[in-house]
Amino acid sequence: MKLFDVYPLNDITIVKAKGSYVWDNNGEQYLDLYGGHAVISIGHTHPHWVKRIEEQLEKIAFYSNSVRIPLQQQLSDKLGKISGKEDYQLFLCNSGAEANENALKLASFHNGRSKVVAFSKSFHGRTSLAVAVTDNKNYVAPVNESDHVIFLPFNDEDALEECFEKRGKQISSVIIEGIQGVGGIHVAEDSFLRKIRSLCDKYGAVYIADSVQCGYGRTGKFFSHDFAGVNADIYTLAKGMGNGFPVAGIIIAPHIKPKHFMLGTTFGGNHLACAAALAVLEIIEEEKLMGNAVMVGKYLKDQLEEIQELKNIRGRGLMIGFDVPEELKDLKKNLLWNQKIFTGESKPNVIRILPSLALKKRDAEQFIDSIKEEIGVLTTEKV
């Protein structure tokens, strides 16, 4: 049986990982500034994370949500404390798309409405409703198309206000990434998030903060939406939540009330997933990784801004993007093959930096040196 060919692949086989480094089957070492798409939050194979999972595996790996699972409450308590949302509620699931799917569904249950506001260049997942609010026609099959979704320009307060004035009583929710990831590292302006909050309050809509990629401390605050100084009604979580173990969730404001069977999951909140997620939070807290994300992220941004060939350096903490001019279009490829550094991208010309929150300054320095070297090579080749 052949694998279904849906991803363009680099011809590299990773067999080992530790901290901010990975190794291929030939023993070649790579610096990982991609983090498996912002998934690796505490570093690869952190010993406490490994031990937590191993110890849980010796006890019980899985049982269904038809019984009490105390680890779920332990995770909920820890997450509430570190995120500052102790009065919220937690529903556990398995992936970012599933988290967004459940958030949108819960909002509709809550106010009985069907319209959703989403934004240009958004990405919220590949399942039915999550992909319907994703602004990329390549991902949306005909069966996913929905007239329930209203797309507006990102960071356009006037367009948002006009939409609510016309259709406010039909709008169930507004879903927005605090920093767009797949869309190219575009930061939601604080004033724009505050406008969403005020309009949702005025018209009874639900503010959904997609924090799948930009949450879990990556920006230096637990949620990137927190920079705006307002609370969302629902936060969606995944990626960094398990450091590679599949786990996700939604954090729900207290005014949104649960009802039996409105949401459900087979694997969500299983014993192993909770053990992995607890380990991540314990390490983030113990090793002060949100502070490290601020410090190393600032160093990276400051250094990147000194490189005149790169344009529009942007982001927060360790979620950074920059534009690459056409004459340097091979920069990402050369960083990988010549310098052995993994980075992310957004088509056609954005490089994205999404490393572990434990990234060391010396590793950031190595990246800056490598990028300068490769720019020098590419510039010389054009002469």
KAZI-V127371 format. One record per residue. N is the residue number from 1. RES is the residue in one small letter. SS is DSSP state (alpha for helix, beta for strand, coil for the rest). PHI is phi in degrees with one decimal (* if undefined). PSI is psi as a letter, one per 20 degrees, with the letter a starting at -180 (none if undefined). Layout:
n res ss phi psi
N RES SS PHI PSI
N RES SS PHI PSI
This chain:
n res ss phi psi
1 m coil * p
2 k coil -88.6 q
3 l coil -73.4 q
4 f coil -71.4 o
5 d coil -86.2 n
6 v coil -117.2 i
7 y coil -124.3 p
8 p coil -73.2 p
9 l coil -111.1 p
10 n coil -75.3 q
11 d coil -79.8 m
12 i coil -135.4 p
13 t coil -116.2 o
14 i beta -85.7 p
15 v beta -121.1 i
16 k beta -153.0 q
17 a beta -148.9 q
18 k beta -156.6 p
19 g beta 61.1 c
20 s coil -101.3 j
21 y beta -125.0 q
22 v beta -131.6 q
23 w beta -128.6 q
24 d beta -93.2 r
25 n coil -70.5 i
26 n coil -101.3 j
27 g coil 84.6 j
28 e coil -75.9 p
29 q beta -95.9 p
30 y beta -127.2 q
31 l beta -83.8 p
32 d beta -100.5 o
33 l coil -104.1 j
34 y coil -107.1 h
35 g alpha 60.2 k
36 g alpha 57.7 k
37 h alpha 74.2 l
38 a alpha 69.6 j
39 v coil -81.6 g
40 i coil -79.6 o
41 s coil -95.1 h
42 i coil -115.0 j
43 g coil 100.2 q
44 h beta -62.4 p
45 t coil 44.5 l
46 h coil -56.5 p
47 p alpha -59.3 h
48 h alpha -68.0 g
49 w alpha -62.6 g
50 v alpha -61.5 g
51 k alpha -64.0 g
52 r alpha -57.3 g
53 i alpha -68.9 g
54 e alpha -61.6 g
55 e alpha -63.5 h
56 q alpha -67.9 h
57 l alpha -61.4 h
58 e alpha -71.3 i
59 k alpha -95.7 f
60 i coil -159.9 p
61 a coil -91.2 h
62 f coil -156.0 p
63 y coil -148.9 r
64 s coil -74.7 r
65 n coil -78.0 j
66 s coil -85.6 i
67 v coil -127.8 r
68 r coil -71.8 p
69 i coil -125.7 n
70 p alpha -56.4 h
71 l alpha -58.4 h
72 q alpha -63.6 g
73 q alpha -70.1 h
74 q alpha -60.8 g
75 l alpha -64.3 g
76 s alpha -61.3 g
77 d alpha -63.6 g
78 k alpha -66.3 g
79 l alpha -64.9 g
80 g alpha -61.2 g
81 k alpha -65.5 g
82 i alpha -73.9 h
83 s alpha -82.1 i
84 g coil 79.3 j
85 k coil -117.3 l
86 e coil -65.9 h
87 d coil -89.6 j
88 y coil -82.8 r
89 q beta -119.0 q
90 l beta -122.0 p
91 f beta -117.9 p
92 l beta -99.9 q
93 c beta -143.9 b
94 n coil -124.4 h
95 s coil -150.4 r
96 g alpha -62.9 g
97 a alpha -60.9 g
98 e alpha -66.8 h
99 a alpha -62.0 g
100 n alpha -66.3 h
101 e alpha -58.2 g
102 n alpha -68.7 h
103 a alpha -63.6 g
104 l alpha -65.0 g
105 k alpha -65.8 g
106 l alpha -63.3 g
107 a alpha -59.9 g
108 s alpha -68.0 h
109 f alpha -59.0 g
110 h alpha -64.3 g
111 n alpha -114.0 j
112 g coil 69.3 k
113 r coil -111.7 r
114 s coil -125.7 i
115 k beta -83.2 q
116 v beta -126.3 p
117 v beta -96.5 p
118 a beta -130.6 r
119 f beta -130.9 q
120 s coil -57.8 q
121 k coil 67.7 j
122 s coil -73.7 q
123 f coil -139.0 p
124 h coil -127.3 j
125 g coil 130.5 r
126 r coil -117.1 j
127 t coil -80.3 r
128 s alpha -55.0 g
129 l alpha -79.5 h
130 a alpha -62.0 h
131 v alpha -77.0 h
132 a alpha -65.6 h
133 v coil -97.8 j
134 t coil -98.4 p
135 d coil -90.6 m
136 n coil -154.8 o
137 k coil -65.0 i
138 n coil -67.9 h
139 y coil -96.7 i
140 v coil -102.8 o
141 a coil -77.7 q
142 p alpha -52.9 h
143 v alpha -69.3 i
144 n alpha -88.3 i
145 e coil -64.2 p
146 s coil -142.5 p
147 d coil -87.1 j
148 h coil -80.6 i
149 v beta -101.4 p
150 i beta -112.8 o
151 f beta -92.9 p
152 l beta -124.4 r
153 p coil -64.9 p
154 f coil -67.7 p
155 n coil 67.2 k
156 d coil -103.2 n
157 e alpha -66.6 h
158 d alpha -64.6 g
159 a alpha -64.1 h
160 l alpha -65.3 g
161 e alpha -64.9 g
162 e alpha -62.9 g
163 c alpha -62.2 g
164 f alpha -67.8 h
165 e alpha -62.5 h
166 k alpha -83.9 h
167 r alpha -133.1 j
168 g alpha -53.1 h
169 k alpha -77.3 i
170 q alpha -98.0 i
171 i beta -81.0 o
172 s beta -79.2 g
173 s beta -154.5 r
174 v beta -119.2 p
175 i beta -115.5 p
176 i beta -149.4 p
177 e beta -78.1 p
178 g coil -63.8 h
179 i beta -135.9 p
180 q beta -67.8 p
181 g coil -91.1 f
182 v coil -57.8 h
183 g coil -69.8 i
184 g coil 120.7 k
185 i coil 59.4 m
186 h beta -109.1 p
187 v beta -86.0 p
188 a coil -68.8 p
189 e coil -66.1 q
190 d alpha -56.2 g
191 s alpha -65.6 h
192 f alpha -68.6 g
193 l alpha -66.5 h
194 r alpha -66.8 h
195 k alpha -65.2 g
196 i alpha -58.1 g
197 r alpha -59.9 g
198 s alpha -68.0 h
199 l alpha -70.9 h
200 c alpha -63.5 g
201 d alpha -63.3 g
202 k alpha -66.3 h
203 y alpha -106.9 j
204 g coil 76.0 k
205 a coil -92.5 r
206 v beta -104.3 p
207 y beta -90.6 o
208 i beta -104.6 o
209 a beta -97.0 o
210 d beta -71.0 o
211 s coil -115.9 k
212 v coil -59.0 g
213 q coil -102.3 h
214 c coil -96.1 j
215 g coil -99.8 a
216 y coil 60.7 k
217 g coil 83.8 j
218 r coil -60.7 h
219 t coil -94.1 i
220 g coil 103.2 h
221 k coil -107.3 q
222 f coil -62.1 g
223 f coil -113.8 p
224 s alpha -63.5 h
225 h alpha -62.5 h
226 d alpha -66.0 h
227 f alpha -60.7 h
228 a alpha -79.6 i
229 g coil 76.4 j
230 v coil -129.8 q
231 n coil -97.4 q
232 a coil -83.7 r
233 d coil -84.6 h
234 i beta -138.7 p
235 y beta -111.8 p
236 t beta -105.0 p
237 l beta -130.8 q
238 a coil -167.8 c
239 k alpha 22.9 e
240 g alpha -66.2 i
241 m alpha -63.6 h
242 g coil -117.1 i
243 n coil 58.1 k
244 g coil 116.6 i
245 f coil -82.9 p
246 p coil -65.1 o
247 v coil -156.3 q
248 a beta -153.5 r
249 g beta -171.6 r
250 i beta -126.0 p
251 i beta -103.4 p
252 i beta -121.0 p
253 a coil -61.3 q
254 p coil -63.9 h
255 h coil -76.6 i
256 i coil -93.5 o
257 k coil -94.4 q
258 p coil -80.2 r
259 k coil -144.8 p
260 h coil -55.1 p
261 f coil 77.3 j
262 m coil -68.4 h
263 l coil -128.9 q
264 g coil -166.2 r
265 t coil -162.7 q
266 t coil -83.5 g
267 f coil -93.9 i
268 g coil -59.5 p
269 g coil 73.6 k
270 n coil -67.9 r
271 h alpha -58.6 g
272 l alpha -65.6 g
273 a alpha -61.3 g
274 c alpha -66.5 h
275 a alpha -61.9 g
276 a alpha -62.8 g
277 a alpha -67.4 h
278 l alpha -63.9 g
279 a alpha -59.6 g
280 v alpha -59.7 g
281 l alpha -64.9 h
282 e alpha -61.6 g
283 i alpha -72.5 g
284 i alpha -55.9 g
285 e alpha -72.2 g
286 e alpha -64.3 g
287 e coil -96.4 j
288 k coil 52.2 l
289 l alpha -74.2 h
290 m alpha -66.4 h
291 g alpha -65.3 h
292 n alpha -64.7 h
293 a alpha -60.9 h
294 v alpha -65.3 g
295 m alpha -65.7 g
296 v alpha -71.1 h
297 g alpha -62.9 g
298 k alpha -63.3 g
299 y alpha -58.3 g
300 l alpha -61.3 g
301 k alpha -62.0 g
302 d alpha -60.2 g
303 q alpha -70.8 h
304 l alpha -65.2 h
305 e alpha -66.9 i
306 e coil -79.7 i
307 i coil -91.9 o
308 q coil -66.2 h
309 e coil -71.5 h
310 l beta -90.5 q
311 k beta -122.7 q
312 n beta 55.3 l
313 i beta -67.2 p
314 r beta -152.7 r
315 g beta 122.5 a
316 r beta -141.2 q
317 g coil 55.0 c
318 l coil -102.7 l
319 m beta -131.2 n
320 i beta -126.7 q
321 g beta -134.9 q
322 f beta -154.0 q
323 d beta -88.0 q
324 v beta -112.5 p
325 p coil -65.8 r
326 e alpha -55.7 h
327 e alpha -69.9 i
328 l alpha -113.5 k
329 k coil -61.4 h
330 d coil -90.1 j
331 l alpha -61.0 g
332 k alpha -60.5 g
333 k alpha -61.2 g
334 n alpha -69.9 h
335 l alpha -60.3 h
336 l alpha -71.6 g
337 w alpha -84.0 h
338 n coil -94.6 h
339 q coil -102.8 i
340 k coil 60.0 l
341 i beta -128.3 p
342 f beta -83.4 p
343 t coil -131.7 r
344 g beta -99.9 r
345 e beta -152.2 r
346 s beta -134.2 p
347 k coil -67.8 q
348 p coil -97.2 i
349 n coil -146.7 k
350 v beta -115.0 p
351 i beta -99.9 p
352 r beta -114.6 p
353 i beta -110.4 o
354 l coil -138.9 l
355 p coil -80.7 r
356 s coil -57.5 q
357 l coil -68.7 i
358 a coil -94.9 j
359 l coil -53.5 p
360 k coil -86.5 q
361 k alpha -60.5 h
362 r alpha -64.0 h
363 d alpha -72.5 h
364 a alpha -63.7 h
365 e alpha -62.6 g
366 q alpha -59.8 g
367 f alpha -63.4 g
368 i alpha -62.1 g
369 d alpha -61.0 g
370 s alpha -67.2 g
371 i alpha -67.8 h
372 k alpha -63.7 g
373 e alpha -62.3 g
374 e alpha -70.0 h
375 i alpha -63.2 g
376 g alpha -59.4 g
377 v alpha -63.8 g
378 l alpha -65.8 h
379 t alpha -66.5 g
380 t alpha -64.6 h
381 e alpha -63.3 h
382 k alpha -80.9 i
383 v coil -75.4 none
